[in-house]
Amino acid sequence: MTKQSSTPKIATRKHIARLERERRQVAIVTTISIIAIALVLVLVGYGILDTTYLKLHKSVAEVDGEQISLGYWQERVQMYRLNLLNTLQQYQYYQQAFGMDTSQQQQEITTQLQSDQYVGEQVLNQVIDETLIRQEAQRRGITVTDAEVEEKLRGAYDFFPNGSPTPTVTPTEFSTPTISPEQQALFKPTSTPTEVLVTSTPTQTNTPPPPATATTTQIATATFLPQLPTATATPYTLEGFKSRYKETLDNYKSVKVSEATFRSAYVNQIYREKLTDEIAKDTPHTEEQVWARHILIKDAQLAEGQYEKLKSGANFAEVAAQYSEDPGSAVKGGDLGWFGKGVMATEFEQAAFSQPIGEIGQPVQTQFGYHIIQVIAREQLPVSETRYEQLKQEAFDKWLTTTREDDKTAETIKTFIDVWQNNIPAMPASLPF
C-alpha cells in the first residue's frame, strides 16, 4: 500500500492577518469584561463601605473643629429611646400596681417617641452640650481617668467593692435670724420664725403642702445617663456586677449601641460634675431670704375689700384663717416661713423681696389669685445642703446657656441638618430589658 503524504498548508498573509484580528478582538473583549467586572466590584464594595463605615463617619455636627459622627449620634438616639421606653414601662407599672394616675406622664413620653424629628434634635443638642462641656473642662486642666469611669459605672449598679458608702455625718448648723421686737410684734401667733437648718442629712417632718404661691423648683438633670434595669438583684460580688454589666451591654448591642458609646455617657457625667464644681466654686453658702405671710383670695374685689380692712387695723391672722384659699398657710395665720428666691411665683417673689418690712402690700396677682402680703423680716441666711447644690446647678446652667448664646461660640458650632434628618435610625421594635 502506498502511504499518503501530508503536505503542510502554507499560511497566507491573508490568513495570518485574520488570526491577528481575532486575537486582538478577544483581547479587547477580555479587557472590557475584566474592567466591567472590576467596576461592579468597586461599586458594590464602595456601597458596602459607605453603609458600614464611610457614612457612619459623616458629621452631624462640629464643635470648635471637633466632629460628632453620624454613627455615634445614631447610637445615642437609640439609647435615648430606650430610656424613654423604660420610663414608660415604669409609669405603666406604677399605675397598674399602685393605682397611681400616670396617664399624663405616659402621654408625654408617647408623644416624644412618635416624633423622630424631636428625638433626633434632642439628642443632637445633648451631644453638642457634652462636647462644649468636655472642651471647657479640658481647657481648665480637668481630666477623667478610666478608674473614675469604672467607679462611677459600678456605683450605677450599686456595686461597691470597699463596702457600701455611708452618708457623711456633718455637724448640724443652726442659724437663728436676728428679729427685732418690732418685727416679732408684727406676727404674734409665733414668737419667732422657724430656725434655719443647714444640714446635708434629710429629716422627715410633717410639713404641710407648699403654699399655692410656691413654684416647683427642680435641680436640672446633670446629663444623659443610661437608665439601667432595676428588676435584678443588687450584685454584692464582682461576679454579680460583671454578669449584670454584660447583660446590659448585650441588651444595648441588640439595638446596635456599642460599649464605647454606653461608657461615654459616664465619662460625660464626670466631666460635667467636675466642671460644675469648678464653675460654682464661689457659690455662697448664704442667700437673702424673706419671712412673710399672705392671704390668697381668688376674687379681685374681695381681695381689695380685705386689704382695706387690714389697713384699717383688722387682725391679719384672723382674716387669713377666714378668707385665705391657701389651706397650708391659712391655719397658721398666713405664715409662709422663710424662703429664698426661685421658690415662689415671680410676681409674688418680686413683691416679697421689695416691700418694706411690716407693710401690708396691695393685692398682687399671680396665676393662683390675689395675694395680700406682709413681710415680717428679710435677712442673709445660710442655705441647706440641698439648696446649695441647687444654687451650684443654677450657676452651671447659667454658664452653659451663656456659652451657647455667645456669638463666638455660635460660630464654632455647625450642624448638618441634611445628614442627621435623613439618617434617624428606626425605633427598636421592643424594649430589650
C-alpha positions in Angstrom: 0.0 0.0 0.0 1.2 3.4 -0.9 1.5 5.9 2.0 -0.4 9.2 1.7 1.9 12.1 2.3 0.6 15.0 4.2 1.8 18.3 2.9 1.6 21.2 5.5 -0.6 24.1 4.4 1.2 27.3 3.9 -0.3 30.2 5.8 -1.0 33.0 3.6 -0.7 36.7 4.6 -4.5 37.0 4.5 -4.9 34.1 6.9 -2.3 35.5 9.3 -3.9 38.9 9.3 -7.3 37.3 10.1 -5.9 35.4 13.0 -4.3 38.6 14.3 -7.5 40.5 14.1 -9.3 37.7 16.0 -6.6 37.7 18.7 -6.9 41.4 19.2 -10.7 41.3 19.3 -10.6 38.5 22.0 -8.1 40.6 24.0 -10.2 43.7 23.8 -13.4 41.8 24.8 -11.5 40.2 27.7 -10.1 43.5 28.9 -13.5 45.2 28.7 -15.1 42.3 30.6 -12.4 42.5 33.3 -12.8 46.3 33.6 -16.6 45.9 33.8 -16.4 43.2 36.5 -13.8 45.3 38.4 -16.1 48.4 38.2 -19.1 46.4 39.5 -16.9 45.0 42.4 -15.7 48.5 43.2 -19.2 50.0 43.2 -20.5 47.1 45.3 -17.6 47.4 47.6 -18.0 51.2 47.9 -21.7 50.8 48.6 -20.9 48.3 51.5 -18.1 50.5 52.7 -20.3 53.6 52.6 -23.0 51.9 54.5 -20.8 50.3 57.1 -18.0 52.8 57.6 -17.9 56.0 55.5 -21.5 57.0 56.0 -21.3 56.4 59.8 -18.2 58.7 59.9 -20.0 61.6 58.3 -20.6 64.5 60.7 -24.0 65.5 62.1 -22.3 68.5 63.9 -19.0 70.1 64.5 -18.0 71.9 67.7 -14.8 74.1 67.5 -13.4 71.7 64.9 -14.3 68.5 66.7 -16.6 66.2 64.7 -19.6 64.4 66.1 -20.1 61.4 63.9 -23.4 60.1 62.5 -22.7 56.7 63.9 -22.2 58.0 67.5 -25.3 60.2 67.2 -27.4 57.3 65.9 -26.3 55.1 68.9 -27.2 57.9 71.3 -30.6 58.3 69.6 -31.3 54.6 70.4 -30.1 55.0 74.0 -32.4 58.0 74.4 -35.4 56.0 73.1 -34.6 53.0 75.3 -34.6 55.3 78.3 -38.0 56.7 77.3 -39.4 53.2 76.8 -38.0 52.0 80.1 -39.5 55.0 81.9 -42.8 54.5 80.1 -43.0 50.9 81.3 -42.3 52.1 84.9 -45.1 54.6 84.8 -47.4 51.8 83.4 -46.3 49.6 86.3 -47.0 52.3 88.9 -50.5 52.8 87.6 -51.3 49.1 87.4 -49.7 48.1 90.7 -50.4 51.1 92.9 -53.3 52.8 91.2 -51.3 56.0 90.6 -52.6 58.2 87.8 -49.6 58.5 85.5 -51.6 58.9 82.3 -50.2 62.4 81.7 -46.6 61.3 82.0 -47.3 58.3 79.8 -48.8 60.5 77.1 -45.9 62.9 77.2 -43.4 60.1 76.6 -45.5 58.5 73.9 -45.7 61.9 72.1 -41.9 62.2 72.2 -41.4 58.7 70.9 -43.7 59.3 68.0 -41.6 62.2 66.7 -38.3 61.0 65.2 -37.5 64.7 64.5 -38.0 65.7 68.2 -35.9 62.8 69.4 -33.1 63.4 66.9 -32.9 67.1 67.7 -32.9 66.5 71.5 -30.0 64.1 71.2 -28.1 66.4 68.8 -28.4 69.2 71.4 -27.3 66.9 74.2 -24.1 65.7 72.4 -23.3 69.3 71.4 -23.6 70.4 75.1 -21.5 67.5 76.2 -18.8 68.4 73.7 -18.8 72.1 74.9 -18.6 70.9 78.5 -15.7 68.5 77.8 -13.8 71.0 75.8 -14.1 73.7 78.5 -13.2 71.2 81.2 -10.0 70.2 79.3 -9.1 73.8 78.8 -9.2 74.2 82.6 -7.0 71.2 83.1 -9.8 68.8 84.1 -9.3 65.2 83.2 -11.3 62.0 83.6 -9.5 58.7 84.3 -10.5 55.1 83.5 -10.6 54.4 87.2 -13.1 57.2 87.8 -15.3 55.9 85.0 -15.2 52.4 86.4 -16.1 53.6 89.9 -19.0 55.7 88.5 -20.2 52.7 86.5 -20.0 50.3 89.4 -21.9 52.8 91.6 -24.7 52.8 89.0 -25.1 49.1 89.6 -24.8 49.5 93.4 -21.6 47.6 93.4 -19.1 48.9 96.0 -16.0 46.7 96.4 -14.9 48.5 99.5 -18.3 48.4 101.2 -21.5 50.4 100.6 -20.8 54.1 101.1 -22.5 55.7 104.1 -23.6 59.3 104.2 -21.1 61.6 105.9 -22.5 63.0 109.1 -21.8 66.7 109.3 -22.5 68.9 112.3 -25.9 70.5 112.0 -25.6 74.2 111.8 -28.4 76.3 113.2 -28.8 79.9 112.4 -31.4 81.9 114.3 -32.3 85.1 112.5 -31.9 88.3 114.5 -35.5 89.5 114.6 -36.2 92.8 116.4 -39.0 93.1 118.9 -40.9 95.3 116.4 -40.7 92.6 113.8 -41.8 89.9 116.3 -44.8 92.1 117.3 -46.0 92.0 113.6 -46.6 88.3 113.9 -48.0 87.2 117.3 -49.1 83.6 116.6 -45.5 82.5 116.7 -42.9 84.4 118.7 -40.0 83.6 116.3 -39.8 82.2 112.8 -38.7 78.6 112.2 -34.9 78.2 112.7 -33.0 77.9 109.5 -31.5 74.4 109.4 -28.4 73.8 107.4 -27.6 70.1 107.1 -26.8 67.5 104.5 -28.9 64.9 106.3 -32.5 64.9 105.3 -35.0 64.7 108.1 -38.6 63.7 107.9 -41.1 66.3 109.0 -44.9 66.7 108.9 -44.6 69.8 106.8 -47.9 70.8 105.2 -48.1 71.0 101.4 -46.4 74.0 99.9 -48.5 77.2 99.6 -50.3 77.9 96.4 -47.8 80.6 95.6 -44.9 78.2 95.5 -43.4 77.2 92.2 -42.0 73.8 91.6 -38.2 74.1 91.6 -36.1 71.2 90.4 -32.4 70.7 90.1 -31.7 70.3 86.4 -30.7 66.8 85.2 -26.9 66.6 85.2 -26.5 64.9 81.8 -27.8 61.9 79.9 -27.1 58.6 81.6 -28.4 55.2 80.5 -31.4 54.2 82.7 -30.4 50.7 83.9 -32.9 48.0 84.6 -34.0 47.8 88.2 -35.6 44.4 88.4 -32.5 42.4 89.0 -30.9 41.9 92.5 -28.1 44.1 93.7 -24.8 42.5 93.0 -22.6 42.4 96.1 -19.9 40.4 94.3 -17.6 41.2 91.4 -19.1 38.3 89.5 -22.6 39.6 90.1 -21.6 43.1 88.8 -19.9 41.6 85.7 -22.9 39.5 85.0 -25.3 42.4 85.1 -23.0 44.6 83.2 -22.7 42.0 80.4 -26.4 41.6 80.4 -26.8 45.4 79.9 -24.3 45.5 77.1 -26.0 42.6 75.3 -29.3 44.5 75.5 -27.8 47.6 74.1 -25.9 45.7 71.4 -29.2 44.3 70.3 -30.1 47.8 69.1 -26.6 48.5 67.8 -25.3 50.5 70.7 -21.6 49.8 71.4 -19.9 49.5 74.8 -17.8 52.6 74.0 -20.9 54.7 73.5 -22.5 53.3 76.6 -19.4 54.2 78.7 -19.1 57.6 77.1 -22.3 58.6 79.0 -20.5 58.1 82.3 -17.4 60.0 81.0 -19.6 62.9 80.1 -21.3 62.8 83.5 -17.9 63.0 85.4 -16.7 65.9 83.2 -19.9 67.8 83.9 -19.7 67.2 87.7 -16.1 68.4 87.8 -16.8 71.4 85.7 -19.8 72.3 87.8 -17.7 72.2 90.9 -15.1 74.5 89.2 -17.6 77.0 87.8 -19.7 77.1 91.0 -16.7 77.1 93.5 -17.5 80.6 94.6 -21.2 80.0 95.1 -22.1 81.5 98.5 -23.4 79.3 101.3 -25.9 82.1 102.3 -28.6 83.9 100.4 -31.2 86.6 101.0 -34.3 85.1 102.4 -37.7 86.6 103.4 -40.1 85.7 106.2 -43.6 86.6 105.1 -47.2 85.8 105.5 -50.0 86.2 103.0 -53.7 85.8 102.3 -54.7 84.3 99.0 -58.1 85.2 97.6 -59.3 84.3 94.1 -61.8 87.2 93.6 -60.2 90.6 93.0 -63.0 92.6 94.5 -63.0 90.5 97.7 -59.2 90.8 97.9 -59.4 94.6 97.7 -62.0 94.7 100.4 -59.9 92.6 102.8 -56.9 94.7 102.1 -58.8 97.8 103.1 -59.9 96.0 106.3 -56.3 95.1 107.2 -55.2 98.7 106.5 -57.8 99.8 109.0 -56.4 97.5 111.7 -58.1 94.1 111.2 -56.1 91.1 112.6 -54.1 89.6 109.7 -54.2 86.1 111.2 -57.9 86.1 111.7 -58.5 87.4 108.1 -56.2 84.7 106.7 -57.9 82.0 108.7 -61.3 83.1 107.4 -60.6 84.1 103.8 -57.3 82.7 102.6 -57.7 79.9 99.9 -54.2 78.6 100.7 -55.0 75.9 103.2 -51.4 75.2 104.1 -50.8 78.7 105.4 -54.3 79.8 106.4 -54.2 77.6 109.5 -51.0 79.3 110.6 -52.2 82.9 110.2 -50.9 83.1 106.7 -47.4 82.3 107.7 -45.1 81.1 104.9 -41.9 80.9 107.0 -38.6 81.7 105.4 -38.0 81.3 101.7 -35.4 82.4 99.2 -35.6 83.4 95.6 -36.8 81.0 92.9 -39.4 79.4 95.2 -42.5 81.5 94.8 -44.3 82.7 91.7 -42.4 85.6 90.0 -44.9 88.3 90.9 -45.1 87.2 94.5 -41.4 87.0 94.8 -40.8 90.5 93.4 -43.3 91.9 96.0 -41.9 90.0 98.9 -38.3 91.0 98.2 -39.1 94.6 97.7 -41.9 95.5 100.1 -40.9 97.4 103.3 -40.8 95.2 106.4 -44.1 95.3 108.3 -46.1 97.0 105.5 -49.2 95.3 104.2 -48.9 95.4 100.4 -51.7 95.9 97.9 -53.0 92.6 96.4 -50.6 91.1 94.0 -52.0 88.9 91.2 -50.4 85.6 90.2 -51.7 82.6 88.3 -53.2 81.4 91.7 -55.2 84.5 92.5 -54.6 87.7 94.5 -52.1 87.8 97.4 -52.1 90.2 100.3 -48.5 90.1 101.5 -46.9 91.2 104.7 -43.1 90.9 105.1 -42.0 90.1 108.6 -38.2 90.0 108.1 -35.6 89.9 105.4 -32.0 88.6 106.0 -29.0 86.9 104.6 -29.2 83.4 105.9 -27.4 80.0 105.5 -28.8 77.7 102.9 -29.4 73.9 103.3 -27.2 71.4 101.5 -30.0 70.7 99.0 -30.4 74.4 98.3 -26.7 74.8 97.9 -26.5 72.1 95.3 -29.4 73.7 93.5 -27.6 77.1 93.5 -24.5 75.4 92.1 -26.6 73.8 89.4 -28.1 77.2 88.6 -24.6 78.7 88.2 -23.6 75.9 85.9 -26.8 76.1 83.8 -26.3 79.9 83.5 -22.7 79.3 82.3 -23.9 76.7 79.7 -26.7 78.9 78.4 -24.5 81.9 78.2 -21.8 79.9 76.3 -24.4 78.5 73.8 -25.7 82.0 73.2 -22.3 83.7 72.8 -21.7 84.8 69.3 -18.1 83.5 69.2 -19.2 80.1 70.4 -22.1 80.0 67.9 -19.6 80.5 65.1 -17.8 77.3 66.2 -20.9 75.2 66.2 -22.1 73.7 62.9 -25.0 71.3 62.4 -25.5 69.3 59.3 -29.3 69.0 59.2 -29.5 67.0 55.9 -27.2 64.4 57.4 -29.0 63.7 60.7 -32.5 64.3 59.5 -32.1 61.7 56.6 -30.5 59.1 58.8 -32.6 58.9 62.0 -32.4 55.2 63.0 -35.6 53.2 63.2 -37.1 52.9 66.7 -36.5 49.4 68.3 -39.4 47.1 67.9 -39.5 46.4 71.7 -37.6 47.2 74.9 -34.7 44.8 75.2 -34.8 44.8 79.0 
